[in-house]
């Protein structure tokens, strides 16, 4: 079960925010019955890239056997 402050992995891209499947974020709010979550995604320096509402199927918990990876953000327009 996913709860507030959990680290999660995006399972589908959210192009309008420049997010890709596999990006890692933190749950900042869980809606009733865990049907959706507000997830914050940050850059390497801790700046917020996006805070988005994601339905439960759009994120999953980070597994202990996984290693995190970084990528460059697309240039802002």
Residue pairs with C-beta under 8 A, 6 or more apart in sequence:
1 34
2 8
2 27
2 30
2 34
2 37
2 56
2 59
2 60
2 61
3 27
3 30
3 34
4 27
4 28
4 29
4 30
5 26
5 27
5 28
6 26
6 27
6 61
7 24
7 25
7 26
7 27
7 61
7 62
8 24
8 25
8 26
8 27
8 37
8 39
8 59
8 60
8 61
8 62
9 22
9 23
9 24
9 59
9 60
9 61
9 62
9 66
10 19
10 20
10 21
10 22
10 23
10 24
10 25
10 39
10 41
10 54
10 58
10 59
11 21
11 57
11 58
11 59
11 60
12 21
12 58
13 19
13 20
13 21
14 50
14 52
14 54
17 41
17 49
17 50
17 52
18 49
18 50
18 73
18 74
19 41
19 49
19 50
19 52
20 71
22 69
23 41
24 41
24 62
24 68
25 39
25 40
25 41
25 42
25 59
26 39
26 40
26 42
27 37
27 38
27 39
27 59
28 38
28 39
28 40
28 51
29 37
29 38
30 37
31 37
31 38
34 56
35 55
35 56
36 53
36 54
36 55
36 56
37 53
37 54
37 56
37 59
38 51
38 52
38 53
38 54
39 51
39 52
39 53
39 54
39 59
40 48
40 50
40 51
41 48
41 49
41 50
41 51
41 52
42 48
42 49
43 49
43 73
44 70
49 73
62 68
